[in-house]
Amino acid sequence: SDGLRTFRIAPRFDVGFDSDTRVQGGYEYIALEARTGSGLDQIGGGEFGEVAHGWAGLTQRIGRVLLGGTLGQARAESHDLITYSGFARFDVSDELKLTVERLSGFAAISPRTVALGLTRLAHRGQIEWTPAIRYVIAADASYEDLSDGNERWEMFVAPRVALARTERVNLDFGLLAHRFG
């Protein structure tokens, strides 16, 4: 209803080595457009906003723990930002994986947030539990602090069951519950 349009392109690479080290990198370009007067346009009335972000990172497995991080540079309008992320995934068992992550970057929500140079600091947790070979329950929760004092949060829960596993077809049935604020 607000007429917000988003275009995103994000090529990336990921190279793995025998030492369980991975080198990753990528580039992300986001273009946003909002109608003048919608409240999502720039304060001066501009309808467009753009964010360009390049990054590189490493991951390393140490036993049952996978550690990783990235460092990057982002540009939005006349604002530059050094970005970062870090995560740890704990493979508690073959059935249970826990991940925690922290990342920073621009809040590319609308042309207004881009023009203002709003940033976000996000914290995320994920759980993937496989109680039996056919069943998987995935849950994801995140919390973001925006530089203007606002907060965002969201939660996903996605159980699924394998209905068919054949040479030609893998068929799962699942549900996704999503809540945000």
Long-range contacts (C-beta under 8 A, 24 or more apart in sequence): 2-34, 2-35, 2-38, 2-39, 2-40, 3-34, 3-35, 3-38, 4-32, 4-33, 4-34, 4-38, 4-40, 4-110, 5-32, 5-33, 5-34, 6-30, 6-31, 6-32, 6-33, 7-31, 7-32, 19-60, 20-60, 20-61, 21-58, 21-59, 21-60, 22-58, 22-59, 22-60, 22-68, 23-56, 23-57, 23-58, 24-56, 24-57, 24-58, 24-59, 24-70, 25-54, 25-55, 25-56, 25-57, 26-54, 26-55, 27-52, 27-53, 27-54, 27-55, 28-52, 28-53, 28-54, 28-55, 29-53, 30-108, 32-108, 32-109, 32-110, 32-111, 32-114, 33-111, 34-110, 34-111, 34-112, 39-112, 40-110, 40-111, 40-112, 41-110, 41-111, 41-112, 42-111, 42-112, 42-115, 43-112, 43-115, 43-116, 44-115, 46-111, 46-115, 47-111, 48-111, 49-76, 49-77, 49-108, 49-110, 49-111, 49-112, 49-113, 49-114, 49-115, 50-76, 50-77, 50-114, 51-75, 51-76, 51-106, 51-108, 51-114, 52-76, 53-83, 53-105, 53-106, 55-83, 57-85, 64-90, 64-91, 64-92, 65-89, 65-90, 65-91, 66-91, 70-103, 72-105, 74-105, 74-106, 76-106, 76-108, 76-114, 76-115, 76-117, 77-114, 77-115, 77-117, 78-117, 79-106, 79-117, 81-105, 81-106, 81-117, 81-119, 94-130, 95-129, 95-130, 95-131, 96-127, 96-128, 96-129, 96-130, 97-126, 97-127, 97-128, 98-125, 98-126, 98-127, 99-124, 99-125, 99-126, 99-127, 100-124, 100-125, 101-125, 101-126, 107-144, 107-146, 107-147, 116-148, 117-147, 118-146, 118-147, 118-148, 119-146, 119-147, 120-144, 120-145, 120-146, 120-147, 120-152, 121-145, 133-162, 134-161, 134-162, 135-159, 135-160, 135-161, 135-162, 136-160, 136-161, 152-180, 152-181, 153-180, 153-181, 154-178, 154-179, 154-180, 154-181, 155-179, 155-180
